[in-house]
Amino acid sequence: MWNVPADLRYTDQHEWVRTEADGTLTIGFTDPVQDTLGDIVLLELPPVGKQVTAGEAVGVVESVKVSSEIYSPVTGEVIAANADAADNPGEVNSDAYGTWLYRIRLAAGASTDRLLTAAEYARKVG
């Protein structure tokens, strides 16, 4: 039912995480959560240079249904924020896996080991 790409990792907060060739991580919202949120009308993304801790609230997403915090899946430094997504938040509804939110460089010793695999996330969302 849901699109859950096998090459990504996932969080309990319904974010996808893609490891890039240079080792940085790209983060976005999953297909199930964008569908549950409904039309997304606002994205407040973390500023570039912000040091974040896994599980820390780093931004806000607002939809016609609800307002919710965005949480960092890992510990590291925000190295990019997608201004296009912030300016056009509805793009997340159109293409959840093609619209990234922000990018992180992992802190020394941090890893993605605690993130869910695609199979684990698919079971979670049913």
TIVO-2410 file (N, C-alpha, C; in nm, 3 decimals):
# residues 126
REC num residu      c1      c2      c3 atome chaine
REC   1      M   0.083  -0.120   0.000     N      A
REC   1      M   0.000   0.000   0.000    CA      A
REC   1      M   0.087   0.126   0.000     C      A
REC   2      W   0.180   0.135   0.094     N      A
REC   2      W   0.267   0.252   0.102    CA      A
REC   2      W   0.394   0.230   0.020     C      A
REC   3      N   0.449   0.337  -0.030     N      A
REC   3      N   0.578   0.333  -0.097    CA      A
REC   3      N   0.686   0.343   0.010     C      A
REC   4      V   0.767   0.238   0.026     N      A
REC   4      V   0.875   0.234   0.125    CA      A
REC   4      V   1.002   0.185   0.053     C      A
REC   5      P   1.078   0.276  -0.009     N      A
REC   5      P   1.197   0.235  -0.083    CA      A
REC   5      P   1.296   0.157   0.003     C      A
REC   6      A   1.346   0.047  -0.052     N      A
REC   6      A   1.434  -0.044   0.021    CA      A
REC   6      A   1.572   0.016   0.047     C      A
REC   7      D   1.614   0.116  -0.030     N      A
REC   7      D   1.750   0.170  -0.015    CA      A
REC   7      D   1.761   0.279   0.090     C      A
REC   8      L   1.653   0.308   0.160     N      A
REC   8      L   1.654   0.412   0.263    CA      A
REC   8      L   1.644   0.350   0.401     C      A
REC   9      R   1.677   0.429   0.503     N      A
REC   9      R   1.653   0.393   0.643    CA      A
REC   9      R   1.541   0.485   0.692     C      A
REC  10      Y   1.479   0.450   0.805     N      A
REC  10      Y   1.359   0.521   0.850    CA      A
REC  10      Y   1.362   0.544   1.001     C      A
REC  11      T   1.283   0.644   1.044     N      A
REC  11      T   1.271   0.672   1.187    CA      A
REC  11      T   1.129   0.641   1.234     C      A
REC  12      D   1.114   0.631   1.365     N      A
REC  12      D   0.981   0.614   1.424    CA      A
REC  12      D   0.894   0.739   1.401     C      A
REC  13      Q   0.957   0.852   1.373     N      A
REC  13      Q   0.885   0.977   1.348    CA      A
REC  13      Q   0.851   0.994   1.200     C      A
REC  14      H   0.869   0.887   1.121     N      A
REC  14      H   0.829   0.883   0.980    CA      A
REC  14      H   0.913   0.972   0.890     C      A
REC  15      E   1.042   0.970   0.914     N      A
REC  15      E   1.136   1.038   0.825    CA      A
REC  15      E   1.219   0.932   0.754     C      A
REC  16      W   1.255   0.961   0.630     N      A
REC  16      W   1.348   0.872   0.559    CA      A
REC  16      W   1.487   0.934   0.565     C      A
REC  17      V   1.588   0.846   0.559     N      A
REC  17      V   1.728   0.889   0.566    CA      A
REC  17      V   1.805   0.816   0.456     C      A
REC  18      R   1.868   0.895   0.370     N      A
REC  18      R   1.949   0.839   0.262    CA      A
REC  18      R   2.095   0.873   0.286     C      A
REC  19      T   2.182   0.774   0.282     N      A
REC  19      T   2.325   0.797   0.294    CA      A
REC  19      T   2.381   0.830   0.156     C      A
REC  20      E   2.443   0.946   0.145     N      A
REC  20      E   2.500   0.991   0.018    CA      A
REC  20      E   2.640   0.933  -0.001     C      A
REC  21      A   2.693   0.944  -0.121     N      A
REC  21      A   2.825   0.890  -0.154    CA      A
REC  21      A   2.935   0.947  -0.065     C      A
REC  22      D   2.919   1.073  -0.021     N      A
REC  22      D   3.021   1.136   0.063    CA      A
REC  22      D   3.002   1.109   0.212     C      A
REC  23      G   2.904   1.024   0.246     N      A
REC  23      G   2.879   0.988   0.385    CA      A
REC  23      G   2.780   1.078   0.457     C      A
REC  24      T   2.739   1.189   0.394     N      A
REC  24      T   2.639   1.275   0.456    CA      A
REC  24      T   2.502   1.208   0.444     C      A
REC  25      L   2.407   1.259   0.519     N      A
REC  25      L   2.273   1.203   0.520    CA      A
REC  25      L   2.172   1.306   0.472     C      A
REC  26      T   2.080   1.261   0.389     N      A
REC  26      T   1.970   1.344   0.343    CA      A
REC  26      T   1.843   1.294   0.410     C      A
REC  27      I   1.761   1.387   0.462     N      A
REC  27      I   1.643   1.351   0.540    CA      A
REC  27      I   1.518   1.411   0.475     C      A
REC  28      G   1.410   1.334   0.475     N      A
REC  28      G   1.281   1.381   0.424    CA      A
REC  28      G   1.168   1.309   0.496     C      A
REC  29      F   1.046   1.340   0.457     N      A
REC  29      F   0.927   1.275   0.514    CA      A
REC  29      F   0.887   1.156   0.430     C      A
REC  30      T   0.837   1.052   0.495     N      A
REC  30      T   0.793   0.933   0.424    CA      A
REC  30      T   0.657   0.955   0.358     C      A
REC  31      D   0.626   0.866   0.265     N      A
REC  31      D   0.497   0.868   0.198    CA      A
REC  31      D   0.381   0.851   0.296     C      A
REC  32      P   0.388   0.755   0.391     N      A
REC  32      P   0.277   0.741   0.485    CA      A
REC  32      P   0.249   0.868   0.567     C      A
REC  33      V   0.354   0.936   0.612     N      A
REC  33      V   0.330   1.053   0.697    CA      A
REC  33      V   0.277   1.170   0.616     C      A
REC  34      Q   0.324   1.191   0.494     N      A
REC  34      Q   0.271   1.303   0.416    CA      A
REC  34      Q   0.124   1.280   0.386     C      A
REC  35      D   0.086   1.153   0.366     N      A
REC  35      D  -0.054   1.122   0.341    CA      A
REC  35      D  -0.138   1.147   0.466     C      A
REC  36      T  -0.087   1.109   0.582     N      A
REC  36      T  -0.157   1.128   0.709    CA      A
REC  36      T  -0.170   1.277   0.744     C      A
REC  37      L  -0.063   1.353   0.718     N      A
REC  37      L  -0.066   1.497   0.748    CA      A
REC  37      L  -0.167   1.572   0.663     C      A
REC  38      G  -0.187   1.528   0.541     N      A
REC  38      G  -0.269   1.604   0.447    CA      A
REC  38      G  -0.184   1.712   0.383     C      A
REC  39      D  -0.248   1.813   0.329     N      A
REC  39      D  -0.176   1.919   0.258    CA      A
REC  39      D  -0.081   1.993   0.352     C      A
REC  40      I   0.049   1.984   0.322     N      A
REC  40      I   0.150   2.052   0.403    CA      A
REC  40      I   0.158   2.198   0.357     C      A
REC  41      V   0.146   2.290   0.454     N      A
REC  41      V   0.141   2.433   0.421    CA      A
REC  41      V   0.261   2.512   0.473     C      A
REC  42      L   0.340   2.453   0.564     N      A
REC  42      L   0.455   2.524   0.620    CA      A
REC  42      L   0.562   2.426   0.663     C      A
REC  43      L   0.686   2.459   0.629     N      A
REC  43      L   0.802   2.384   0.677    CA      A
REC  43      L   0.901   2.483   0.735     C      A
REC  44      E   0.937   2.465   0.860     N      A
REC  44      E   1.045   2.541   0.922    CA      A
REC  44      E   1.159   2.443   0.940     C      A
REC  45      L   1.266   2.463   0.864     N      A
REC  45      L   1.378   2.369   0.863    CA      A
REC  45      L   1.492   2.421   0.949     C      A
REC  46      P   1.580   2.331   0.994     N      A
REC  46      P   1.691   2.375   1.079    CA      A
REC  46      P   1.791   2.458   1.000     C      A
REC  47      P   1.856   2.554   1.066     N      A
REC  47      P   1.954   2.637   0.996    CA      A
REC  47      P   2.084   2.561   0.970     C      A
REC  48      V   2.147   2.594   0.860     N      A
REC  48      V   2.277   2.536   0.827    CA      A
REC  48      V   2.376   2.573   0.938     C      A
REC  49      G   2.456   2.476   0.979     N      A
REC  49      G   2.554   2.496   1.086    CA      A
REC  49      G   2.505   2.453   1.222     C      A
REC  50      K   2.375   2.427   1.236     N      A
REC  50      K   2.319   2.387   1.365    CA      A
REC  50      K   2.371   2.247   1.403     C      A
REC  51      Q   2.419   2.235   1.525     N      A
REC  51      Q   2.458   2.105   1.581    CA      A
REC  51      Q   2.333   2.042   1.639     C      A
REC  52      V   2.303   1.919   1.597     N      A
REC  52      V   2.180   1.853   1.641    CA      A
REC  52      V   2.213   1.719   1.707     C      A
REC  53      T   2.123   1.677   1.794     N      A
REC  53      T   2.135   1.549   1.863    CA      A
REC  53      T   2.021   1.460   1.818     C      A
REC  54      A   2.047   1.332   1.804     N      A
REC  54      A   1.942   1.237   1.766    CA      A
REC  54      A   1.822   1.253   1.858     C      A
REC  55      G   1.704   1.265   1.799     N      A
REC  55      G   1.581   1.279   1.875    CA      A
REC  55      G   1.543   1.422   1.909     C      A
REC  56      E   1.633   1.518   1.880     N      A
REC  56      E   1.607   1.659   1.909    CA      A
REC  56      E   1.512   1.719   1.806     C      A
REC  57      A   1.419   1.803   1.852     N      A
REC  57      A   1.333   1.877   1.761    CA      A
REC  57      A   1.417   1.981   1.687     C      A
REC  58      V   1.411   1.979   1.554     N      A
REC  58      V   1.494   2.070   1.474    CA      A
REC  58      V   1.413   2.160   1.382     C      A
REC  59      G   1.283   2.139   1.375     N      A
REC  59      G   1.200   2.220   1.287    CA      A
REC  59      G   1.053   2.192   1.313     C      A
REC  60      V   0.970   2.247   1.224     N      A
REC  60      V   0.825   2.233   1.238    CA      A
REC  60      V   0.765   2.206   1.101     C      A
REC  61      V   0.664   2.120   1.099     N      A
REC  61      V   0.581   2.099   0.980    CA      A
REC  61      V   0.437   2.129   1.020     C      A
REC  62      E   0.371   2.207   0.935     N      A
REC  62      E   0.229   2.237   0.957    CA      A
REC  62      E   0.153   2.193   0.834     C      A
REC  63      S   0.038   2.131   0.859     N      A
REC  63      S  -0.051   2.093   0.751    CA      A
REC  63      S  -0.189   2.147   0.782     C      A
REC  64      V  -0.281   2.119   0.692     N      A
REC  64      V  -0.418   2.164   0.716    CA      A
REC  64      V  -0.480   2.090   0.834     C      A
REC  65      K  -0.418   1.979   0.875     N      A
REC  65      K  -0.471   1.898   0.985    CA      A
REC  65      K  -0.400   1.921   1.118     C      A
REC  66      V  -0.268   1.944   1.117     N      A
REC  66      V  -0.191   1.940   1.241    CA      A
REC  66      V  -0.059   2.016   1.226     C      A
REC  67      S  -0.003   2.053   1.340     N      A
REC  67      S   0.132   2.109   1.346    CA      A
REC  67      S   0.215   2.011   1.428     C      A
REC  68      S   0.336   1.982   1.382     N      A
REC  68      S   0.419   1.885   1.450    CA      A
REC  68      S   0.566   1.925   1.438     C      A
REC  69      E   0.646   1.878   1.532     N      A
REC  69      E   0.789   1.905   1.526    CA      A
REC  69      E   0.856   1.805   1.432     C      A
REC  70      I   0.968   1.847   1.376     N      A
REC  70      I   1.055   1.762   1.296    CA      A
REC  70      I   1.173   1.726   1.384     C      A
REC  71      Y   1.207   1.596   1.390     N      A
REC  71      Y   1.313   1.549   1.479    CA      A
REC  71      Y   1.434   1.502   1.400     C      A
REC  72      S   1.552   1.527   1.455     N      A
REC  72      S   1.674   1.479   1.392    CA      A
REC  72      S   1.688   1.329   1.415     C      A
REC  73      P   1.716   1.253   1.311     N      A
REC  73      P   1.733   1.109   1.327    CA      A
REC  73      P   1.869   1.069   1.382     C      A
REC  74      V   1.966   1.161   1.373     N      A
REC  74      V   2.104   1.132   1.414    CA      A
REC  74      V   2.167   1.256   1.477     C      A
REC  75      T   2.285   1.235   1.534     N      A
REC  75      T   2.362   1.345   1.590    CA      A
REC  75      T   2.463   1.392   1.486     C      A
REC  76      G   2.470   1.523   1.467     N      A
REC  76      G   2.564   1.578   1.369    CA      A
REC  76      G   2.540   1.725   1.345     C      A
REC  77      E   2.585   1.773   1.229     N      A
REC  77      E   2.573   1.913   1.192    CA      A
REC  77      E   2.487   1.926   1.067     C      A
REC  78      V   2.392   2.018   1.069     N      A
REC  78      V   2.310   2.046   0.951    CA      A
REC  78      V   2.400   2.117   0.849     C      A
REC  79      I   2.412   2.058   0.731     N      A
REC  79      I   2.499   2.116   0.628    CA      A
REC  79      I   2.420   2.176   0.512     C      A
REC  80      A   2.290   2.150   0.506     N      A
REC  80      A   2.205   2.208   0.401    CA      A
REC  80      A   2.060   2.199   0.445     C      A
REC  81      A   1.982   2.297   0.402     N      A
REC  81      A   1.837   2.296   0.422    CA      A
REC  81      A   1.776   2.327   0.286     C      A
REC  82      N   1.670   2.259   0.252     N      A
REC  82      N   1.609   2.272   0.120    CA      A
REC  82      N   1.514   2.393   0.116     C      A
REC  83      A   1.567   2.505   0.071     N      A
REC  83      A   1.488   2.629   0.064    CA      A
REC  83      A   1.369   2.613  -0.030     C      A
REC  84      D   1.385   2.535  -0.136     N      A
REC  84      D   1.274   2.513  -0.230    CA      A
REC  84      D   1.157   2.444  -0.160     C      A
REC  85      A   1.188   2.345  -0.075     N      A
REC  85      A   1.082   2.277  -0.001    CA      A
REC  85      A   1.016   2.371   0.099     C      A
REC  86      A   1.096   2.456   0.165     N      A
REC  86      A   1.040   2.553   0.260    CA      A
REC  86      A   0.949   2.653   0.188     C      A
REC  87      D   0.989   2.693   0.067     N      A
REC  87      D   0.909   2.788  -0.011    CA      A
REC  87      D   0.785   2.724  -0.073     C      A
REC  88      N   0.793   2.595  -0.101     N      A
REC  88      N   0.684   2.521  -0.166    CA      A
REC  88      N   0.659   2.389  -0.091     C      A
REC  89      P   0.608   2.396   0.033     N      A
REC  89      P   0.596   2.276   0.118    CA      A
REC  89      P   0.506   2.168   0.060     C      A
REC  90      G   0.415   2.206  -0.028     N      A
REC  90      G   0.326   2.107  -0.090    CA      A
REC  90      G   0.401   2.007  -0.177     C      A
REC  91      E   0.526   2.037  -0.213     N      A
REC  91      E   0.606   1.943  -0.292    CA      A
REC  91      E   0.625   1.812  -0.218     C      A
REC  92      V   0.626   1.816  -0.085     N      A
REC  92      V   0.639   1.692  -0.007    CA      A
REC  92      V   0.520   1.602  -0.036     C      A
REC  93      N   0.400   1.660  -0.049     N      A
REC  93      N   0.282   1.580  -0.080    CA      A
REC  93      N   0.289   1.522  -0.221     C      A
REC  94      S   0.349   1.596  -0.313     N      A
REC  94      S   0.358   1.550  -0.451    CA      A
REC  94      S   0.463   1.441  -0.470     C      A
REC  95      D   0.576   1.452  -0.399     N      A
REC  95      D   0.686   1.358  -0.418    CA      A
REC  95      D   0.766   1.347  -0.287     C      A
REC  96      A   0.715   1.265  -0.195     N      A
REC  96      A   0.775   1.255  -0.062    CA      A
REC  96      A   0.921   1.213  -0.066     C      A
REC  97      Y   0.955   1.121  -0.154     N      A
REC  97      Y   1.093   1.071  -0.157    CA      A
REC  97      Y   1.183   1.152  -0.249     C      A
REC  98      G   1.126   1.239  -0.328     N      A
REC  98      G   1.204   1.325  -0.415    CA      A
REC  98      G   1.226   1.463  -0.356     C      A
REC  99      T   1.156   1.495  -0.248     N      A
REC  99      T   1.167   1.625  -0.183    CA      A
REC  99      T   1.236   1.608  -0.048     C      A
REC 100      W   1.364   1.642  -0.044     N      A
REC 100      W   1.438   1.631   0.081    CA      A
REC 100      W   1.417   1.758   0.164     C      A
REC 101      L   1.441   1.746   0.295     N      A
REC 101      L   1.422   1.859   0.386    CA      A
REC 101      L   1.555   1.922   0.426     C      A
REC 102      Y   1.648   1.839   0.474     N      A
REC 102      Y   1.779   1.891   0.517    CA      A
REC 102      Y   1.881   1.779   0.510     C      A
REC 103      R   2.009   1.821   0.521     N      A
REC 103      R   2.120   1.725   0.517    CA      A
REC 103      R   2.206   1.742   0.641     C      A
REC 104      I   2.262   1.629   0.686     N      A
REC 104      I   2.343   1.626   0.808    CA      A
REC 104      I   2.476   1.555   0.781     C      A
REC 105      R   2.581   1.609   0.841     N      A
REC 105      R   2.710   1.539   0.848    CA      A
REC 105      R   2.714   1.475   0.986     C      A
REC 106      L   2.730   1.345   0.991     N      A
REC 106      L   2.732   1.274   1.119    CA      A
REC 106      L   2.846   1.323   1.208     C      A
REC 107      A   2.818   1.331   1.336     N      A
REC 107      A   2.921   1.362   1.435    CA      A
REC 107      A   3.010   1.239   1.451     C      A
REC 108      A   3.132   1.261   1.498     N      A
REC 108      A   3.224   1.149   1.524    CA      A
REC 108      A   3.157   1.051   1.619     C      A
REC 109      G   3.158   0.925   1.584     N      A
REC 109      G   3.099   0.822   1.668    CA      A
REC 109      G   2.951   0.800   1.648     C      A
REC 110      A   2.884   0.889   1.576     N      A
REC 110      A   2.740   0.874   1.550    CA      A
REC 110      A   2.720   0.777   1.433     C      A
REC 111      S   2.604   0.714   1.430     N      A
REC 111      S   2.577   0.621   1.320    CA      A
REC 111      S   2.428   0.615   1.291     C      A
REC 112      T   2.395   0.541   1.188     N      A
REC 112      T   2.255   0.520   1.150    CA      A
REC 112      T   2.206   0.382   1.195     C      A
REC 113      D   2.283   0.314   1.277     N      A
REC 113      D   2.252   0.177   1.317    CA      A
REC 113      D   2.115   0.162   1.384     C      A
REC 114      R   2.069   0.264   1.452     N      A
REC 114      R   1.941   0.253   1.525    CA      A
REC 114      R   1.820   0.285   1.438     C      A
REC 115      L   1.844   0.326   1.316     N      A
REC 115      L   1.733   0.356   1.226    CA      A
REC 115      L   1.670   0.227   1.174     C      A
REC 116      L   1.544   0.235   1.137     N      A
REC 116      L   1.470   0.119   1.088    CA      A
REC 116      L   1.508   0.086   0.944     C      A
REC 117      T   1.511  -0.042   0.912     N      A
REC 117      T   1.526  -0.084   0.773    CA      A
REC 117      T   1.391  -0.063   0.704     C      A
REC 118      A   1.390  -0.074   0.572     N      A
REC 118      A   1.264  -0.060   0.498    CA      A
REC 118      A   1.163  -0.165   0.543     C      A
REC 119      A   1.208  -0.289   0.564     N      A
REC 119      A   1.117  -0.395   0.606    CA      A
REC 119      A   1.058  -0.365   0.744     C      A
REC 120      E   1.141  -0.317   0.835     N      A
REC 120      E   1.093  -0.283   0.970    CA      A
REC 120      E   0.992  -0.168   0.963     C      A
REC 121      Y   1.023  -0.067   0.883     N      A
REC 121      Y   0.931   0.047   0.871    CA      A
REC 121      Y   0.800   0.005   0.804     C      A
REC 122      A   0.808  -0.078   0.701     N      A
REC 122      A   0.687  -0.124   0.633    CA      A
REC 122      A   0.595  -0.198   0.729     C      A
REC 123      R   0.655  -0.281   0.818     N      A
REC 123      R   0.574  -0.349   0.918    CA      A
REC 123      R   0.510  -0.249   1.014     C      A
REC 124      K   0.583  -0.146   1.050     N      A
REC 124      K   0.533  -0.045   1.143    CA      A
REC 124      K   0.411   0.028   1.088     C      A
REC 125      V   0.416   0.065   0.960     N      A
REC 125      V   0.307   0.143   0.901    CA      A
REC 125      V   0.197   0.054   0.841     C      A
REC 126      G   0.222  -0.076   0.841     N      A
REC 126      G   0.119  -0.171   0.795    CA      A
REC 126      G   0.102  -0.168   0.648     C      A
***
